[in-house]
Amino acid sequence: TDIPVTVIGLGLMGQALAGAFLKAGHPTTVWNRTTSKAERLVAEGARLAPTAGDALQAGSLTIICLTDHQAVQEVLDATEVDGTTLVNLTSGSSAQAREAARWAERRGARYLDGAIMAVPPAIGTAEAVILHSGPRPVFDAHEPALGALGTVVHLGGDPGLASLYDVAGLAMMWNVLNAWLHGTALLGTAGVDAATYAPFAQQIATVVAGWLPGYAEQIDRGAYPAEVSALETDARAMAHLVEESEAAGVDTGLPKLIKAMADRSIAAGHGAEQYPVLIDEFRTPTHKK
Ligand code: NDP
């Protein structure tokens, strides 16, 4: 906890990150374009650096959390980063993360990219999951300090991984929520309120989540024997889902999309295989269908 750290960027998230370091006892240097945002942290014991360059030299570890990668480039382009360790927790694409990692390497800095899967009030608690990717030894060396921010995870050496896991997690979240909302709208036409359906939906989501490890094995083996049910059986139920949605007068976009994917896979000869064979549909870019 006596390891000196630096936080560059004191927006809502940067302030939470710096606050968590201070709370854990780290000597904390901060810098922000708009100096006034450092006031509360300075009152709590942070040192405000006059320039980003000065801030970078102060700690053995620098966290950067700005609006986007362009802002990070604007700040770092003008500063000496040679010999420093940068952990960039700014949201962006995997391509931007890899580009930033190459840039840092050329400039002599150690670099980890990260993605914060939490809101600012959760920072500093175990609930805040922060994903990191980039060289493992850099993560290992700084894990004790990074741990002050939340539950920190290292995903692999490719610096783009944290961003990819981040968007994959969002896809999971939105698909689960949309499936639930669709069902809620459908049941609402029969007078069932959302609160009545929610525990049922929650149970289904939990059961389905339990299938993932077994299905993942099929995907990694590239073999999809129908152990439980064949895709064409699913497709018949999908047709009911579309019909029920149409009859109920609710939006049919999502059920039709689900059915179209299964229909394409069946047309390609996969009807007797198990559901995860649909991975091929997801692996094929839309313009090639
Ligand atoms: P804010 O809008 O609150 O803060 C943005 C920060 O970026 C400020 O410090 C701002 O400085 C700085 N900045 C923007 N452009 C420049 C520039 N050209 N030069 C220097 N500084 C610049 O955003 P958040 O703190 O909420 O978010 C920061 C990052 O964290 C984003 O990438 C976001 O996606 C990510 N994140 C945020 C979450 C949240 O719930 N807030 C959750 C997960 C990730 P100034 O004060 O001078 O304007």
py3Dmol code that shows the C-alpha trace and the ligand (Angstrom):
import py3Dmol

protein = """\
ATOM      1  CA  THR A   1       0.000   0.000   0.000  1.00  0.00           C
ATOM      2  CA  ASP A   2       3.028   2.334   0.084  1.00  0.00           C
ATOM      3  CA  ILE A   3       3.582   1.949  -3.693  1.00  0.00           C
ATOM      4  CA  PRO A   4       3.242   5.379  -5.333  1.00  0.00           C
ATOM      5  CA  VAL A   5       0.660   5.523  -8.112  1.00  0.00           C
ATOM      6  CA  THR A   6      -0.560   8.100 -10.609  1.00  0.00           C
ATOM      7  CA  VAL A   7      -4.010   8.660 -12.057  1.00  0.00           C
ATOM      8  CA  ILE A   8      -4.358  10.721 -15.246  1.00  0.00           C
ATOM      9  CA  GLY A   9      -7.930  11.787 -15.958  1.00  0.00           C
ATOM     10  CA  LEU A  10     -10.283  12.798 -13.178  1.00  0.00           C
ATOM     11  CA  GLY A  11     -13.681  12.416 -14.757  1.00  0.00           C
ATOM     12  CA  LEU A  12     -16.320  10.481 -12.834  1.00  0.00           C
ATOM     13  CA  MET A  13     -14.338   7.267 -13.213  1.00  0.00           C
ATOM     14  CA  GLY A  14     -10.839   8.698 -12.731  1.00  0.00           C
ATOM     15  CA  GLN A  15     -11.887  10.352  -9.471  1.00  0.00           C
ATOM     16  CA  ALA A  16     -13.244   7.038  -8.206  1.00  0.00           C
ATOM     17  CA  LEU A  17      -9.996   5.262  -9.191  1.00  0.00           C
ATOM     18  CA  ALA A  18      -7.796   7.847  -7.468  1.00  0.00           C
ATOM     19  CA  GLY A  19     -10.088   7.809  -4.423  1.00  0.00           C
ATOM     20  CA  ALA A  20      -9.729   4.025  -4.115  1.00  0.00           C
ATOM     21  CA  PHE A  21      -5.917   4.264  -4.262  1.00  0.00           C
ATOM     22  CA  LEU A  22      -5.928   6.934  -1.545  1.00  0.00           C
ATOM     23  CA  LYS A  23      -8.268   4.884   0.620  1.00  0.00           C
ATOM     24  CA  ALA A  24      -5.916   1.895   0.295  1.00  0.00           C
ATOM     25  CA  GLY A  25      -3.029   4.092   1.463  1.00  0.00           C
ATOM     26  CA  HIS A  26      -1.136   4.581  -1.810  1.00  0.00           C
ATOM     27  CA  PRO A  27       0.711   7.878  -2.229  1.00  0.00           C
ATOM     28  CA  THR A  28      -1.346   9.131  -5.183  1.00  0.00           C
ATOM     29  CA  THR A  29      -0.438  11.741  -7.781  1.00  0.00           C
ATOM     30  CA  VAL A  30      -3.203  13.006 -10.048  1.00  0.00           C
ATOM     31  CA  TRP A  31      -3.495  15.134 -13.166  1.00  0.00           C
ATOM     32  CA  ASN A  32      -6.507  16.394 -15.077  1.00  0.00           C
ATOM     33  CA  ARG A  33      -6.898  18.897 -17.919  1.00  0.00           C
ATOM     34  CA  THR A  34      -9.456  20.763 -15.815  1.00  0.00           C
ATOM     35  CA  THR A  35      -7.553  21.249 -12.564  1.00  0.00           C
ATOM     36  CA  SER A  36     -10.602  21.948 -10.384  1.00  0.00           C
ATOM     37  CA  LYS A  37     -11.661  18.294 -10.585  1.00  0.00           C
ATOM     38  CA  ALA A  38      -8.673  17.422  -8.386  1.00  0.00           C
ATOM     39  CA  GLU A  39      -9.822  19.538  -5.427  1.00  0.00           C
ATOM     40  CA  ARG A  40     -11.653  16.860  -3.465  1.00  0.00           C
ATOM     41  CA  LEU A  41      -8.823  14.353  -4.004  1.00  0.00           C
ATOM     42  CA  VAL A  42      -6.184  16.858  -2.930  1.00  0.00           C
ATOM     43  CA  ALA A  43      -8.216  17.440   0.245  1.00  0.00           C
ATOM     44  CA  GLU A  44      -8.073  13.672   0.776  1.00  0.00           C
ATOM     45  CA  GLY A  45      -4.282  13.648   0.417  1.00  0.00           C
ATOM     46  CA  ALA A  46      -3.555  13.376  -3.324  1.00  0.00           C
ATOM     47  CA  ARG A  47      -0.780  15.412  -4.917  1.00  0.00           C
ATOM     48  CA  LEU A  48      -1.830  17.422  -7.971  1.00  0.00           C
ATOM     49  CA  ALA A  49       0.902  17.368 -10.629  1.00  0.00           C
ATOM     50  CA  PRO A  50       1.364  20.516 -12.725  1.00  0.00           C
ATOM     51  CA  THR A  51       1.617  18.563 -15.998  1.00  0.00           C
ATOM     52  CA  ALA A  52       0.760  15.092 -17.264  1.00  0.00           C
ATOM     53  CA  GLY A  53       4.481  14.497 -17.793  1.00  0.00           C
ATOM     54  CA  ASP A  54       5.258  15.341 -14.188  1.00  0.00           C
ATOM     55  CA  ALA A  55       2.426  13.036 -13.037  1.00  0.00           C
ATOM     56  CA  LEU A  56       3.834  10.173 -15.134  1.00  0.00           C
ATOM     57  CA  GLN A  57       7.231  10.402 -13.503  1.00  0.00           C
ATOM     58  CA  ALA A  58       5.794  10.417  -9.962  1.00  0.00           C
ATOM     59  CA  GLY A  59       4.509   6.864  -9.610  1.00  0.00           C
ATOM     60  CA  SER A  60       5.758   3.419 -10.505  1.00  0.00           C
ATOM     61  CA  LEU A  61       2.351   2.826 -12.072  1.00  0.00           C
ATOM     62  CA  THR A  62       0.124   5.215 -14.044  1.00  0.00           C
ATOM     63  CA  ILE A  63      -3.580   4.656 -14.653  1.00  0.00           C
ATOM     64  CA  ILE A  64      -5.072   6.591 -17.541  1.00  0.00           C
ATOM     65  CA  CYS A  65      -8.831   6.975 -17.767  1.00  0.00           C
ATOM     66  CA  LEU A  66     -10.048   9.548 -20.283  1.00  0.00           C
ATOM     67  CA  THR A  67     -13.079   9.849 -22.562  1.00  0.00           C
ATOM     68  CA  ASP A  68     -11.565   7.898 -25.452  1.00  0.00           C
ATOM     69  CA  HIS A  69      -8.302   6.747 -27.024  1.00  0.00           C
ATOM     70  CA  GLN A  70      -7.973   9.963 -29.012  1.00  0.00           C
ATOM     71  CA  ALA A  71      -7.854  11.957 -25.781  1.00  0.00           C
ATOM     72  CA  VAL A  72      -5.214   9.531 -24.447  1.00  0.00           C
ATOM     73  CA  GLN A  73      -3.075  10.113 -27.548  1.00  0.00           C
ATOM     74  CA  GLU A  74      -3.457  13.876 -27.207  1.00  0.00           C
ATOM     75  CA  VAL A  75      -2.228  13.760 -23.609  1.00  0.00           C
ATOM     76  CA  LEU A  76       0.543  11.189 -24.074  1.00  0.00           C
ATOM     77  CA  ASP A  77       1.914  12.401 -27.413  1.00  0.00           C
ATOM     78  CA  ALA A  78       3.305  15.466 -25.695  1.00  0.00           C
ATOM     79  CA  THR A  79       4.871  13.601 -22.750  1.00  0.00           C
ATOM     80  CA  GLU A  80       7.886  11.431 -22.054  1.00  0.00           C
ATOM     81  CA  VAL A  81       6.686   7.883 -21.300  1.00  0.00           C
ATOM     82  CA  ASP A  82      10.007   6.017 -21.581  1.00  0.00           C
ATOM     83  CA  GLY A  83      10.490   3.679 -18.613  1.00  0.00           C
ATOM     84  CA  THR A  84       6.967   4.138 -17.234  1.00  0.00           C
ATOM     85  CA  THR A  85       4.184   1.592 -16.760  1.00  0.00           C
ATOM     86  CA  LEU A  86       0.849   2.619 -18.263  1.00  0.00           C
ATOM     87  CA  VAL A  87      -2.473   0.942 -17.532  1.00  0.00           C
ATOM     88  CA  ASN A  88      -5.031   2.405 -19.904  1.00  0.00           C
ATOM     89  CA  LEU A  89      -8.544   1.937 -18.489  1.00  0.00           C
ATOM     90  CA  THR A  90     -10.117   4.107 -21.196  1.00  0.00           C
ATOM     91  CA  SER A  91     -12.912   2.362 -23.127  1.00  0.00           C
ATOM     92  CA  GLY A  92     -12.183   1.636 -26.775  1.00  0.00           C
ATOM     93  CA  SER A  93     -11.987  -1.024 -29.459  1.00  0.00           C
ATOM     94  CA  SER A  94      -9.535  -3.940 -29.474  1.00  0.00           C
ATOM     95  CA  ALA A  95      -7.826  -2.369 -32.511  1.00  0.00           C
ATOM     96  CA  GLN A  96      -7.296   0.877 -30.590  1.00  0.00           C
ATOM     97  CA  ALA A  97      -5.899  -1.087 -27.638  1.00  0.00           C
ATOM     98  CA  ARG A  98      -3.422  -2.958 -29.853  1.00  0.00           C
ATOM     99  CA  GLU A  99      -2.392   0.275 -31.560  1.00  0.00           C
ATOM    100  CA  ALA A 100      -1.865   1.981 -28.178  1.00  0.00           C
ATOM    101  CA  ALA A 101       0.223  -1.005 -27.023  1.00  0.00           C
ATOM    102  CA  ARG A 102       2.447  -0.766 -30.132  1.00  0.00           C
ATOM    103  CA  TRP A 103       2.784   2.980 -29.619  1.00  0.00           C
ATOM    104  CA  ALA A 104       3.792   2.512 -25.961  1.00  0.00           C
ATOM    105  CA  GLU A 105       6.329  -0.170 -26.885  1.00  0.00           C
ATOM    106  CA  ARG A 106       7.941   2.099 -29.478  1.00  0.00           C
ATOM    107  CA  ARG A 107       8.174   4.824 -26.848  1.00  0.00           C
ATOM    108  CA  GLY A 108       9.754   2.520 -24.243  1.00  0.00           C
ATOM    109  CA  ALA A 109       6.770   2.183 -21.886  1.00  0.00           C
ATOM    110  CA  ARG A 110       5.273  -0.980 -20.422  1.00  0.00           C
ATOM    111  CA  TYR A 111       1.580  -1.120 -21.339  1.00  0.00           C
ATOM    112  CA  LEU A 112      -1.547  -2.909 -20.202  1.00  0.00           C
ATOM    113  CA  ASP A 113      -4.956  -2.226 -21.639  1.00  0.00           C
ATOM    114  CA  GLY A 114      -8.022  -2.562 -19.471  1.00  0.00           C
ATOM    115  CA  ALA A 115     -11.787  -2.394 -19.359  1.00  0.00           C
ATOM    116  CA  ILE A 116     -13.801  -1.411 -16.323  1.00  0.00           C
ATOM    117  CA  MET A 117     -16.974  -3.428 -15.896  1.00  0.00           C
ATOM    118  CA  ALA A 118     -18.385  -1.317 -13.097  1.00  0.00           C
ATOM    119  CA  VAL A 119     -19.805   2.110 -12.257  1.00  0.00           C
ATOM    120  CA  PRO A 120     -17.705   4.631 -10.281  1.00  0.00           C
ATOM    121  CA  PRO A 121     -19.380   4.047  -6.869  1.00  0.00           C
ATOM    122  CA  ALA A 122     -18.382   0.348  -7.026  1.00  0.00           C
ATOM    123  CA  ILE A 123     -14.666   1.105  -7.572  1.00  0.00           C
ATOM    124  CA  GLY A 124     -12.591  -0.027  -4.603  1.00  0.00           C
ATOM    125  CA  THR A 125     -14.961  -2.908  -3.812  1.00  0.00           C
ATOM    126  CA  ALA A 126     -14.738  -6.554  -4.921  1.00  0.00           C
ATOM    127  CA  GLU A 127     -17.878  -5.978  -7.005  1.00  0.00           C
ATOM    128  CA  ALA A 128     -15.898  -3.826  -9.474  1.00  0.00           C
ATOM    129  CA  VAL A 129     -14.445  -6.201 -12.058  1.00  0.00           C
ATOM    130  CA  ILE A 130     -11.571  -4.696 -14.034  1.00  0.00           C
ATOM    131  CA  LEU A 131     -10.238  -6.655 -17.004  1.00  0.00           C
ATOM    132  CA  HIS A 132      -6.601  -6.356 -18.114  1.00  0.00           C
ATOM    133  CA  SER A 133      -4.672  -7.629 -21.114  1.00  0.00           C
ATOM    134  CA  GLY A 134      -1.062  -7.293 -22.209  1.00  0.00           C
ATOM    135  CA  PRO A 135       2.220  -8.735 -20.931  1.00  0.00           C
ATOM    136  CA  ARG A 136       1.602 -11.013 -17.943  1.00  0.00           C
ATOM    137  CA  PRO A 137       4.793 -10.001 -16.084  1.00  0.00           C
ATOM    138  CA  VAL A 138       3.662  -6.355 -16.134  1.00  0.00           C
ATOM    139  CA  PHE A 139       0.298  -7.352 -14.659  1.00  0.00           C
ATOM    140  CA  ASP A 140       1.914  -9.589 -12.041  1.00  0.00           C
ATOM    141  CA  ALA A 141       4.294  -6.828 -10.974  1.00  0.00           C
ATOM    142  CA  HIS A 142       1.449  -4.369 -10.414  1.00  0.00           C
ATOM    143  CA  GLU A 143      -1.390  -6.621  -9.330  1.00  0.00           C
ATOM    144  CA  PRO A 144      -1.031  -5.709  -5.630  1.00  0.00           C
ATOM    145  CA  ALA A 145      -1.576  -2.001  -6.392  1.00  0.00           C
ATOM    146  CA  LEU A 146      -4.244  -2.613  -9.061  1.00  0.00           C
ATOM    147  CA  GLY A 147      -6.106  -4.753  -6.532  1.00  0.00           C
ATOM    148  CA  ALA A 148      -7.041  -1.565  -4.636  1.00  0.00           C
ATOM    149  CA  LEU A 149      -9.437  -0.764  -7.503  1.00  0.00           C
ATOM    150  CA  GLY A 150     -11.547  -3.915  -7.411  1.00  0.00           C
ATOM    151  CA  THR A 151     -11.419  -7.499  -8.610  1.00  0.00           C
ATOM    152  CA  VAL A 152      -8.644  -7.398 -11.195  1.00  0.00           C
ATOM    153  CA  VAL A 153      -8.336 -10.054 -13.868  1.00  0.00           C
ATOM    154  CA  HIS A 154      -5.618 -10.750 -16.470  1.00  0.00           C
ATOM    155  CA  LEU A 155      -7.019 -12.267 -19.685  1.00  0.00           C
ATOM    156  CA  GLY A 156      -3.915 -12.826 -21.813  1.00  0.00           C
ATOM    157  CA  GLY A 157      -1.006 -11.240 -23.619  1.00  0.00           C
ATOM    158  CA  ASP A 158      -2.972  -9.768 -26.562  1.00  0.00           C
ATOM    159  CA  PRO A 159      -3.720  -6.195 -25.433  1.00  0.00           C
ATOM    160  CA  GLY A 160      -7.018  -6.256 -27.399  1.00  0.00           C
ATOM    161  CA  LEU A 161      -8.547  -8.951 -25.193  1.00  0.00           C
ATOM    162  CA  ALA A 162      -9.900  -6.703 -22.442  1.00  0.00           C
ATOM    163  CA  SER A 163     -11.921  -4.680 -24.975  1.00  0.00           C
ATOM    164  CA  LEU A 164     -13.182  -7.824 -26.685  1.00  0.00           C
ATOM    165  CA  TYR A 165     -14.288  -9.432 -23.412  1.00  0.00           C
ATOM    166  CA  ASP A 166     -15.937  -6.146 -22.517  1.00  0.00           C
ATOM    167  CA  VAL A 167     -18.117  -6.045 -25.665  1.00  0.00           C
ATOM    168  CA  ALA A 168     -18.794  -9.796 -25.507  1.00  0.00           C
ATOM    169  CA  GLY A 169     -20.095  -9.273 -21.967  1.00  0.00           C
ATOM    170  CA  LEU A 170     -22.317  -6.441 -23.150  1.00  0.00           C
ATOM    171  CA  ALA A 171     -23.692  -8.640 -25.956  1.00  0.00           C
ATOM    172  CA  MET A 172     -24.544 -11.274 -23.337  1.00  0.00           C
ATOM    173  CA  MET A 173     -26.227  -8.702 -21.143  1.00  0.00           C
ATOM    174  CA  TRP A 174     -28.336  -7.130 -23.889  1.00  0.00           C
ATOM    175  CA  ASN A 175     -29.380 -10.446 -25.407  1.00  0.00           C
ATOM    176  CA  VAL A 176     -30.534 -11.779 -22.030  1.00  0.00           C
ATOM    177  CA  LEU A 177     -32.372  -8.538 -21.269  1.00  0.00           C
ATOM    178  CA  ASN A 178     -34.000  -8.377 -24.711  1.00  0.00           C
ATOM    179  CA  ALA A 179     -35.183 -11.993 -24.493  1.00  0.00           C
ATOM    180  CA  TRP A 180     -36.721 -11.197 -21.122  1.00  0.00           C
ATOM    181  CA  LEU A 181     -38.375  -7.989 -22.393  1.00  0.00           C
ATOM    182  CA  HIS A 182     -39.829  -9.825 -25.384  1.00  0.00           C
ATOM    183  CA  GLY A 183     -41.317 -12.487 -23.105  1.00  0.00           C
ATOM    184  CA  THR A 184     -42.630  -9.809 -20.759  1.00  0.00           C
ATOM    185  CA  ALA A 185     -44.391  -8.067 -23.660  1.00  0.00           C
ATOM    186  CA  LEU A 186     -45.819 -11.387 -24.854  1.00  0.00           C
ATOM    187  CA  LEU A 187     -47.196 -12.354 -21.421  1.00  0.00           C
ATOM    188  CA  GLY A 188     -48.408  -8.815 -20.849  1.00  0.00           C
ATOM    189  CA  THR A 189     -50.976  -9.368 -23.621  1.00  0.00           C
ATOM    190  CA  ALA A 190     -52.503 -12.076 -21.399  1.00  0.00           C
ATOM    191  CA  GLY A 191     -52.561  -9.779 -18.360  1.00  0.00           C
ATOM    192  CA  VAL A 192     -49.429 -11.199 -16.690  1.00  0.00           C
ATOM    193  CA  ASP A 193     -47.376  -8.389 -15.160  1.00  0.00           C
ATOM    194  CA  ALA A 194     -43.587  -8.135 -15.363  1.00  0.00           C
ATOM    195  CA  ALA A 195     -43.054  -8.987 -11.693  1.00  0.00           C
ATOM    196  CA  THR A 196     -44.990 -12.248 -12.058  1.00  0.00           C
ATOM    197  CA  TYR A 197     -42.959 -13.371 -15.066  1.00  0.00           C
ATOM    198  CA  ALA A 198     -39.539 -12.231 -13.754  1.00  0.00           C
ATOM    199  CA  PRO A 199     -38.811 -15.180 -11.381  1.00  0.00           C
ATOM    200  CA  PHE A 200     -39.788 -17.672 -14.127  1.00  0.00           C
ATOM    201  CA  ALA A 201     -37.501 -15.893 -16.617  1.00  0.00           C
ATOM    202  CA  GLN A 202     -34.711 -15.801 -14.054  1.00  0.00           C
ATOM    203  CA  GLN A 203     -34.948 -19.555 -13.560  1.00  0.00           C
ATOM    204  CA  ILE A 204     -34.797 -20.221 -17.326  1.00  0.00           C
ATOM    205  CA  ALA A 205     -31.776 -17.937 -17.661  1.00  0.00           C
ATOM    206  CA  THR A 206     -30.026 -19.825 -14.861  1.00  0.00           C
ATOM    207  CA  VAL A 207     -30.773 -23.231 -16.402  1.00  0.00           C
ATOM    208  CA  VAL A 208     -29.581 -22.105 -19.842  1.00  0.00           C
ATOM    209  CA  ALA A 209     -26.413 -20.581 -18.348  1.00  0.00           C
ATOM    210  CA  GLY A 210     -25.651 -24.044 -16.966  1.00  0.00           C
ATOM    211  CA  TRP A 211     -25.496 -25.449 -20.501  1.00  0.00           C
ATOM    212  CA  LEU A 212     -22.667 -23.154 -21.596  1.00  0.00           C
ATOM    213  CA  PRO A 213     -19.620 -25.203 -20.515  1.00  0.00           C
ATOM    214  CA  GLY A 214     -20.891 -28.379 -22.248  1.00  0.00           C
ATOM    215  CA  TYR A 215     -21.872 -26.487 -25.393  1.00  0.00           C
ATOM    216  CA  ALA A 216     -18.495 -24.734 -25.394  1.00  0.00           C
ATOM    217  CA  GLU A 217     -16.806 -28.135 -25.497  1.00  0.00           C
ATOM    218  CA  GLN A 218     -18.810 -29.002 -28.632  1.00  0.00           C
ATOM    219  CA  ILE A 219     -17.752 -25.711 -30.255  1.00  0.00           C
ATOM    220  CA  ASP A 220     -14.079 -26.225 -29.385  1.00  0.00           C
ATOM    221  CA  ARG A 221     -14.228 -29.802 -30.737  1.00  0.00           C
ATOM    222  CA  GLY A 222     -16.156 -28.665 -33.831  1.00  0.00           C
ATOM    223  CA  ALA A 223     -18.610 -31.577 -33.373  1.00  0.00           C
ATOM    224  CA  TYR A 224     -22.284 -31.092 -32.529  1.00  0.00           C
ATOM    225  CA  PRO A 225     -23.989 -34.443 -31.887  1.00  0.00           C
ATOM    226  CA  ALA A 226     -27.650 -33.931 -30.893  1.00  0.00           C
ATOM    227  CA  GLU A 227     -27.385 -35.303 -27.373  1.00  0.00           C
ATOM    228  CA  VAL A 228     -30.424 -33.454 -26.040  1.00  0.00           C
ATOM    229  CA  SER A 229     -32.228 -31.958 -29.006  1.00  0.00           C
ATOM    230  CA  ALA A 230     -31.692 -31.380 -32.738  1.00  0.00           C
ATOM    231  CA  LEU A 231     -31.646 -27.900 -34.253  1.00  0.00           C
ATOM    232  CA  GLU A 232     -34.714 -28.696 -36.388  1.00  0.00           C
ATOM    233  CA  THR A 233     -36.678 -29.379 -33.169  1.00  0.00           C
ATOM    234  CA  ASP A 234     -35.630 -25.951 -31.892  1.00  0.00           C
ATOM    235  CA  ALA A 235     -36.602 -24.415 -35.249  1.00  0.00           C
ATOM    236  CA  ARG A 236     -40.176 -25.741 -34.950  1.00  0.00           C
ATOM    237  CA  ALA A 237     -40.491 -24.070 -31.534  1.00  0.00           C
ATOM    238  CA  MET A 238     -39.040 -20.896 -33.038  1.00  0.00           C
ATOM    239  CA  ALA A 239     -41.863 -20.901 -35.597  1.00  0.00           C
ATOM    240  CA  HIS A 240     -44.350 -20.994 -32.676  1.00  0.00           C
ATOM    241  CA  LEU A 241     -42.546 -18.067 -31.072  1.00  0.00           C
ATOM    242  CA  VAL A 242     -42.875 -16.015 -34.270  1.00  0.00           C
ATOM    243  CA  GLU A 243     -46.570 -16.981 -34.672  1.00  0.00           C
ATOM    244  CA  GLU A 244     -47.421 -16.223 -31.033  1.00  0.00           C
ATOM    245  CA  SER A 245     -45.647 -12.878 -31.272  1.00  0.00           C
ATOM    246  CA  GLU A 246     -47.508 -11.988 -34.464  1.00  0.00           C
ATOM    247  CA  ALA A 247     -50.859 -13.076 -33.013  1.00  0.00           C
ATOM    248  CA  ALA A 248     -50.232 -11.143 -29.809  1.00  0.00           C
ATOM    249  CA  GLY A 249     -49.323  -8.017 -31.776  1.00  0.00           C
ATOM    250  CA  VAL A 250     -45.899  -7.601 -30.192  1.00  0.00           C
ATOM    251  CA  ASP A 251     -42.619  -6.858 -32.003  1.00  0.00           C
ATOM    252  CA  THR A 252     -41.474  -9.802 -34.132  1.00  0.00           C
ATOM    253  CA  GLY A 253     -37.974  -8.545 -34.995  1.00  0.00           C
ATOM    254  CA  LEU A 254     -36.087 -10.629 -32.445  1.00  0.00           C
ATOM    255  CA  PRO A 255     -37.944 -13.954 -32.911  1.00  0.00           C
ATOM    256  CA  LYS A 256     -37.677 -13.638 -36.714  1.00  0.00           C
ATOM    257  CA  LEU A 257     -33.927 -13.011 -36.432  1.00  0.00           C
ATOM    258  CA  ILE A 258     -33.514 -16.079 -34.210  1.00  0.00           C
ATOM    259  CA  LYS A 259     -35.498 -18.228 -36.635  1.00  0.00           C
ATOM    260  CA  ALA A 260     -33.704 -16.895 -39.736  1.00  0.00           C
ATOM    261  CA  MET A 261     -30.346 -17.959 -38.297  1.00  0.00           C
ATOM    262  CA  ALA A 262     -31.573 -21.475 -37.531  1.00  0.00           C
ATOM    263  CA  ASP A 263     -33.248 -21.739 -40.967  1.00  0.00           C
ATOM    264  CA  ARG A 264     -29.981 -20.843 -42.726  1.00  0.00           C
ATOM    265  CA  SER A 265     -28.083 -23.418 -40.707  1.00  0.00           C
ATOM    266  CA  ILE A 266     -30.693 -26.097 -41.447  1.00  0.00           C
ATOM    267  CA  ALA A 267     -30.577 -25.202 -45.163  1.00  0.00           C
ATOM    268  CA  ALA A 268     -26.796 -25.719 -44.970  1.00  0.00           C
ATOM    269  CA  GLY A 269     -27.443 -29.265 -43.700  1.00  0.00           C
ATOM    270  CA  HIS A 270     -27.126 -28.902 -39.914  1.00  0.00           C
ATOM    271  CA  GLY A 271     -30.737 -29.665 -38.876  1.00  0.00           C
ATOM    272  CA  ALA A 272     -29.856 -32.932 -37.137  1.00  0.00           C
ATOM    273  CA  GLU A 273     -27.049 -31.386 -35.103  1.00  0.00           C
ATOM    274  CA  GLN A 274     -27.252 -29.618 -31.751  1.00  0.00           C
ATOM    275  CA  TYR A 275     -27.916 -25.912 -31.153  1.00  0.00           C
ATOM    276  CA  PRO A 276     -24.316 -24.660 -30.809  1.00  0.00           C
ATOM    277  CA  VAL A 277     -23.711 -25.558 -34.481  1.00  0.00           C
ATOM    278  CA  LEU A 278     -25.180 -22.057 -35.006  1.00  0.00           C
ATOM    279  CA  ILE A 279     -21.714 -20.717 -34.090  1.00  0.00           C
ATOM    280  CA  ASP A 280     -20.988 -20.919 -37.834  1.00  0.00           C
ATOM    281  CA  GLU A 281     -23.755 -18.369 -38.448  1.00  0.00           C
ATOM    282  CA  PHE A 282     -22.091 -16.022 -35.977  1.00  0.00           C
ATOM    283  CA  ARG A 283     -18.663 -16.640 -37.457  1.00  0.00           C
ATOM    284  CA  THR A 284     -19.820 -15.650 -40.957  1.00  0.00           C
ATOM    285  CA  PRO A 285     -19.923 -11.921 -41.683  1.00  0.00           C
ATOM    286  CA  THR A 286     -23.440 -10.691 -42.483  1.00  0.00           C
ATOM    287  CA  HIS A 287     -22.490  -9.529 -46.009  1.00  0.00           C
ATOM    288  CA  LYS A 288     -21.492 -13.086 -46.972  1.00  0.00           C
ATOM    289  CA  LYS A 289     -24.947 -14.528 -46.248  1.00  0.00           C
TER     290      LYS A 289
END
"""
ligand_1 = """\
48
NDP
P -16.013 11.750 -17.886
O -16.688 12.411 -19.036
O -16.552 12.001 -16.525
O -14.458 12.197 -17.867
C -13.705 12.290 -19.057
C -12.269 12.617 -18.710
O -11.497 12.680 -19.920
C -12.075 13.963 -18.006
O -11.019 13.833 -17.084
C -11.684 14.866 -19.167
O -10.950 15.992 -18.777
C -10.801 13.914 -19.937
N -10.542 14.307 -21.331
C -11.370 14.189 -22.404
N -10.783 14.638 -23.518
C -9.553 15.070 -23.154
C -8.459 15.624 -23.866
N -8.515 15.843 -25.192
N -7.351 15.941 -23.165
C -7.266 15.722 -21.845
N -8.261 15.196 -21.106
C -9.397 14.859 -21.765
O -15.961 10.214 -18.233
P -15.791 8.960 -17.216
O -14.765 9.304 -16.195
O -17.115 8.516 -16.790
O -15.230 7.856 -18.212
C -13.837 7.751 -18.516
C -13.612 6.418 -19.222
O -14.039 5.359 -18.369
C -14.401 6.290 -20.525
O -13.621 5.657 -21.500
C -15.576 5.420 -20.107
O -16.110 4.683 -21.188
C -14.919 4.514 -19.057
N -15.919 3.912 -18.168
C -16.774 4.713 -17.458
C -17.769 4.151 -16.684
C -18.738 5.004 -15.908
O -19.720 4.442 -15.390
N -18.512 6.304 -15.778
C -17.940 2.674 -16.619
C -16.927 1.931 -17.338
C -15.982 2.539 -18.109
P -11.714 17.349 -18.342
O -12.170 17.124 -16.931
O -10.674 18.403 -18.474
O -12.860 17.533 -19.304
"""
view = py3Dmol.view(width=600, height=400)
view.addModel(protein, "pdb")
view.setStyle({"model": 0}, {"cartoon": {"style": "trace"}})
view.addModel(ligand_1, "xyz")
view.setStyle({"model": 1}, {"stick": {}})
view.zoomTo()
view.show()
